Every structure is written in C-alpha cells, then in structure tokens.
Amino acid sequence: MPIQDKRVETDEDSVLNLSLRPQWFDDYIGQVQVKENIQVAVAAAKKREEPMEHLLLAGPPGLGKTSLAHIVAAEMDAKITATSGPAIDRAGDLIGLLTNLQEGDVLFIDEIHRLSKVVEEFLYPAMEDSEIDFVIDKGPHAKTIKFHLKRFTLIGATTRSGLLSNPLRSRFGMMYHLDFYSPEQLTQVVLRSADILSTSIDAEAALAVAERSRGTPRIANRLLRRVRDYADVKHAGRITMDIVQAALTQQGIDAKGLDGLDRKVLRVIIETYGGGPVGLDALAAALNEERDTIAEVVEPYLLATGFIKRTARGRMVSEKAVAHLTALKEKPEALFEQSSR
Ligand code: ADP
C-alpha cells in the first residue's frame, strides 16, 4: 500500500483544500515563470512520449508545491503517488513505492530534505538509471542484485533547499523556487475560492484578505473560511470590508498581515535581545517554539517583507518592525486599521 503523505492528511484544511486545490495549469494562479517552464517541460515530454524529467520545488509551506505536483501528473495523464520524507522510515518502504510505479507515473516526495541518508542513497540509481540495487545476504555471501524499474518522474518538494544534499540536488533535471504571492495574485486566489465555496465577497474585501495572508495561498484560503464563518454567523451572507476587518481582528491578524506568532518573534528579539543579533536556537528557546517552525514558517515571510534581517551573527529586527510594534502598543485598536501598503 502506498504511504500517504501524513502532513497533507493532518492538515486542518485537507477536506476543503481538495476542492480549493487547483487541478490544472489554467487554475494555478501566479508563479508565472515557474509555471511556464514546467508547462514547456510537460509539453515536450508528452511530445516525446517520455516521462518528464525529475523536478524539485522549493519554497515556504502553502505556496503551491503539492498542487503543482498534482497538476503535472494530471496534465501528463499520469498516476501520482504522494508520500513524504519523514514517512519513509526504511529503505524497504522506498523500494516498495518504487517497484509499484508504472511507466510514466509520478512519485511525489514532500519534505524531501528529511529523507534519511540510507533511503536517499537508494534513490540515486532509481533517479538516474531507473534501477535499484538490492543487497542480499551478509558478509562473504553478500550479493548485489539490480532491479529495473519503470521510468517515472520524481517530484520533490522542500521548505529548506539548503538542507538538501548535493548528490540528491544534482539528480533533478529541473529545480524551481516558489516565491511569495503578490496581494493581486492572492486576491485572485480568494475570488476563485469564494466562487468554489459559493460565497459572495466584495472586491475590496477580497483584497483585504489577500493583503493579510503572508503572501501564501493556503493562508488566504484559511482566512477566507474564517471570514466566511463570521459572515454566516453574524451577518447573513455577503462578505464586506467591515466583516473582514472584524473577523481578522478577532484572529489577531494585523494590518501588515502579521499574526500573533510573528509579533511574538519580533517582540522577543526587541525586548530580550535588544533588537538582535540573535541565533535561531536562542530565539527558539526563548519562544518555546520548534526551531524548524521559526526557520520554515515564520522567518521567510518576515525576511521577505523586511521586518527582520539575517546577518552573519544572527537575526536582527529592522526599524520597520520596531515602528510597527510601537504603533500597535500605543494604539492596539489600530491593529487592523492602517493600510498595509
Ligand atoms: P505546499 O505544498 O507548497 O505546502 P499546497 O500546494 O499544498 O502548498 O497549497 C496549499 C493550498 O493553497 C492549496 O490546496 C490551494 O488551495 C492553495 N493554492 C496553492 N497554490 C495555489 C495557486 N497557485 N493557485 C490557487 N490556489 C493555490
């Protein structure tokens, strides 16, 4: 039985995401350059009647890596098997997955940087020559048997491309980094999702949700659902700017799109470490948070928006962060009011 992607299954959004997840290139908003390159690769592979080259997608969580993998499979008319680095404990698990693949299938490995070294080494010949080497018996009787696999496409996703080993990275024919989405692109995501959910939303309200989604479609969809709940319970129906404002203030999301954890990180750097620099481990300990959560989920957006800077000696807050927190301290009710531009 194929190993399922545990993270996707436990994702609070999973049930709804199935329907909100774009199915084809045409539904996939933004990431224009990356999408175009992959579209060309898919078209070329189809023309040659060959599987597409192995593809590595990097970028923070929720930016659409898994969606792209599913789209590639759908556009190639191929079957996809989804799993994740931490779900493949032993080489045997990987061998089971690989030997079950049919010609042209897609194997999607999320969090591929978390594969163990041993498992990773089994992937090399599989990726390069569509074969795996079994070692049977031990000691002097040990024998290596080659097993030929059907030609397949590996799509790897990673939130930490820097942690990927060079031998693994070099075996991907294509490697793309997904960037945060612009408010305009996220507005399109919100409008599309509202349409799927049969909810009506004003244009300015959709933009307000988009601006507070940390550049991330998954968050845009999550906020849209919170706002929709609020609209359904407190008002009958249509989502207006007032409803977005009330609902997102209740969720602790401010005008710059930062949530409680973002502000906590900034506050700790300012109040405990005098603005920085501070190392990731010290920061995680002071916050009582996982190091990976800070590195993979919180920090990329704070860096991209210039609230923190990374220096050789650690993380430092910017003047923009100090000004933002000071303004909120002086006037907490303004949490939502300022324009985020
Ligand atoms: P990742 O694998 O990078 O964590 P996902 O592909 O699971 O991200 O995306 C999370 C959700 O965000 C999807 O289920 C979908 O609803 C939405 N989403 C992501 N990218 C896009 C996009 N380009 N266009 C529309 N919706 C998107």
Boltz pocket constraint, residues with backbone or C-beta under 6 A from the ligand:
constraints:
  - pocket:
      binder: B
      contacts: [[A, 17], [A, 18], [A, 20], [A, 21], [A, 22], [A, 27], [A, 28], [A, 29], [A, 30], [A, 31], [A, 59], [A, 60], [A, 61], [A, 62], [A, 63], [A, 64], [A, 65], [A, 66], [A, 67], [A, 68], [A, 157], [A, 189], [A, 217], [A, 218], [A, 219], [A, 221]]
      max_distance: 6.0
